């Protein structure tokens, strides 16, 4: 076919291209609505945490430019993990095609298209997202979050009065003041201990009174803004002993308006004790307490790392990460005995406001001899828009949000339950060796441990023996 020269195409107002069909325009009805309803509307609807609704064309068009901006920056939907070697359940991360569709729609003028072709709104689950709980309880006393001031850490007690041991598969939190609740950690604590902590907190005027962790508390998980409730997979469950209460450690963030929080909590129990015991492998250990976290003002890429070689075969179930405002990257890899390297988690732009726990689609077998490596980095420069200090200040390890900490935590269970003691003992030895080495270098770390736990750990041991070094 002969082609006309470009400069002759518009001659006499006639285009030779008019016989070629134009590419179909991207419309809300056919292209954008399915993405918004699937990825965004769960939070962007009345009664949920998001600040505005995205349930119809007018709502989405009104915020179209903002949606294009925050999705291009991967700020929204809140899903920080990059694609790894193994897929995650319930991923909210936009695909490249979905992202391109939104950008094109906004550039082309946010056309509605045929309203009749708009898909039906998804059927949202009202109330409990995981179904009717086996037990519904409420925080014992309401807590008032002031309109202004520093972030608040506070334990709130939930009496249980359990006549027998229970096995928890999931905990679902329903805050009464959702917008001020940043994240909550769940613990089981003996009733008398829980009451003592509650009384101490009520007497304290410090916003960080609830940062202390006692050795008697048994971790049961937690939830952060943007996280989805999950049942533990494959019949796994965490023990909730009789004679214990729930202690919820809240992180409250004032929003300019006084709020009163008194959460309702749903507990989901397994019918029997699980066949396998879930345990956590955290790298660096203790959220980096023993990593020499010492970040100078302006330092853009301060890194700490840790590694641990699995002494037994394990199945990996989920993975999560934690740092504060200037955290930048979090990564964990697994190097198999044959040298193959797999990425378990990779976050390249940490956001303290959105924290989640990433469940693998299926448990991952990590054989004995696999080397786990965890690394966290921080950006303490002025160029880091999330840096709360202007100009940047020196940052060390600490519990306040302007302090820092950081780790990646892998939840696993031994492939053979008989290997549980070996797994736990080997990991605890790893923790002790790192702690002892750091305390010898910096005795002030021992003071911090006393503050965190409420009871002093053993005094620093002498240098490890040759056998321990191995």
C-alpha positions, -999 to +999 in steps of 0.1 A: +000+000+000+013+035-009+015+060+019+009+097+014+036+120+027+029+133+062+028+170+050-001+162+026-024+144+050-043+175+063-046+190+028-080+208+023-090+197+058-092+161+047-073+134+066-064+102+050-065+086+084-102+090+089-108+055+074-086+040+102-106+033+134-094+052+164-083+032+194-111+028+219-110+053+247-106+042+283-138+047+302-149+045+338-177+021+331-158-006+313-122-001+323-117+018+355-147+008+377-136-029+378-102-018+392-116+007+417-142-018+430-117-046+434-087-027+448-100+005+465-137+004+475-132-020+504-117+010+524-131+039+503-167+035+514-189+049+542-179+037+577-144+026+567-110+042+574-105+060+541-113+097+540-137+096+510-159+072+491-152+057+456-184+039+448-195+057+417-183+076+386-188+111+402-168+102+433-139+087+413-138+115+388-137+141+416-105+124+429-092+113+396-060+133+395-052+123+431-059+086+423-035+088+393-008+104+414-009+081+445-012+049+424+017+059+402+038+064+433+026+030+446+013+048+478-022+034+471-036+008+474-017+002+506+005-027+497+042-022+502+056-056+492+071-059+457+065-091+439+087-118+455+097-153+446+065-166+461+030-151+456+011-136+485-026-141+494-051-112+488-026-089+472-039-053+467-009-043+445-021-029+411-008-048+381+012-028+355-019-030+332-042-017+359-019+011+367-016+021+330-054+020+326-059+045+354-032+068+341-046+067+306-082+073+318-071+105+336-050+118+307-079+112+283-103+133+304-119+107+327-147+097+304-177+079+319-187+057+290-220+038+289-234+038+325-252+005+317-218-012+313-207-003+348-203-034+369-224-039+400-208-028+433-190-056+451-209-072+479-191-060+510-192-080+542-210-060+568-197-064+603-173-092+610-151-098+580-143-134+589-178-144+599-194-146+633-167-149+659-166-177+685-162-151+713-170-114+712-154-092+739-149-055+745-121-033+759-127-031+796-126+008+798-128+035+771-098+056+764-099+092+753-074+103+726-068+140+728-072+162+697-035+172+697-002+160+710+023+132+707+014+097+695+002+076+724+011+040+733-013+024+757-023-011+769-060-017+772-072-048+790-099-072+779-111-096+805-118-132+793-125-155+822-118-185+801-125-218+819-102-238+796-073-233+772-083-220+737-065-220+704-068-188+684-070-189+646-078-152+641-085-120+660-106-093+644-105-058+658-134-033+654-123+001+667-149+026+678-126+055+667-110+039+637-092+071+625-070+074+656-059+038+657-026+033+639-018-002+649-026-027+677-005-056+691-023-085+708-010-104+739-022-129+764-013-120+800-021-136+833-051-117+848-034-103+878-004-092+857-028-075+832-046-057+860-013-044+874-002-031+840-036-015+836-033+003+870+002+015+862-009+029+829-039+047+844-016+063+869+009+074+843+007+106+823+033+096+798+021+091+762+046+062+759+035+044+791+024+014+770+057+007+753+069-018+779+068-055+771+068-080+801+083-114+797+050-130+808+031-116+778+024-142+750+023-125+715-009-132+696-003-111+665-016-076+657-031-053+631-022-020+614-040+005+592-047-011+559-041-046+570-067-073+563-079-099+589-067-134+582-073-168+597-041-187+602-038-213+574-036-251+575-052-255+610-025-234+627-035-216+659-020-198+689-025-209+724-047-187+747-043-202+782-072-202+807-067-177+834-054-150+810-067-117+798-061-100+765-038-070+766-040-049+735-011-024+729-026+005+710-007+031+690-030+061+689-024+091+665-043+123+674-061+137+644-072+172+655-104+160+671-109+143+705-120+107+701-130+080+725-118+045+717-134+013+731-128-016+706-149-046+702-129-078+695-139-110+678-119-142+685-120-172+662-110-205+678-098-238+663-117-269+673-086-286+686-049-280+692-029-277+660-006-304+647+022-278+643+035-249+664+040-216+648+071-196+658+088-164+647+123-159+632+131-122+633+161-106+616+177-085+629+167-099+663+148-078+688+138-052+661+175-043+657+181-034+694+215-051+692+225-039+657+242-006+667+215+016+653+232+050+652+220+072+623+237+105+618+217+136+605+217+136+567+227+099+564+208+085+534+215+048+535+222+034+570+218-004+569+218-032+594+215-069+587+214-103+603+214-139+592+203-173+606+209-208+592+179-231+597+188-262+618+157-281+606+133-282+577+105-255+582+074-244+564+071-206+561+036-192+565+038-154+565+062-125+566+061-089+579+083-059+585+085-030+609+104+003+613+094+039+621+092+070+599+127+071+583+127+034+574+134+029+537+139-007+526+132-041+541+143-074+526+146-110+535+161-137+512+165-174+516+196-191+502+190-228+498+217-254+504+222-258+466+229-220+463+195-210+449+184-176+463+147-168+468+133-134+478+107-137+506+100-100+511+112-069+493+100-034+503+118-005+486+098+024+499+087+018+535+057+038+548+051+038+586+015+046+580+007+013+563+019-020+578+007-054+568+014-091+573+019-109+540+006-145+539+021-168+512-004-184+489+009-218+501+034-226+529+070-226+516+093-255+524+127-241+535+151-271+540+176-275+568+207-255+560+188-227+543+204-193+552+179-165+560+192-130+556+173-099+567+183-063+560+167-030+569+178+005+558+170+040+568+171+074+551+178+103+576+182+130+550+161+161+543+153+146+509+132+119+527+097+134+527+087+111+555+114+123+579+096+140+608+126+161+618+135+193+599+164+196+599+173+159+605+184+149+640+206+121+653+184+089+655+191+059+677+172+027+687+141+035+707+104+030+711+092+065+702+082+071+666+111+097+661+134+070+674+140+039+651+139+002+651+136-023+623+133-060+614+117-085+591+098-114+608+092-147+592+065-169+607+073-207+604+066-241+618+089-271+618+081-296+591+084-322+619+069-311+652+096-331+670+121-305+657+104-276+675+128-275+704+158-276+681+145-247+661+137-226+691+168-234+710+191-227+681+174-194+673+175-183+710+212-191+711+216-169+680+198-140+699+218-145+730+252-144+712+243-112+694+229-096+726+260-105+746+284-092+719+265-059+717+262-055+755+300-059+758+304-031+732+277-009+747+266-016+783+238+010+779+219-016+759+214-035+791+197-005+807+173-004+777+165-041+781+156-035+818+133-006+807+116-028+781+111-059+800+107-046+836+131-072+849+168-074+842+182-101+819+214-120+830+245-099+833+268-099+802+286-131+798+323-135+791+334-138+755+319-168+738+339-200+736+352-214+704+322-238+703+297-210+708+313-190+679+307-220+657 
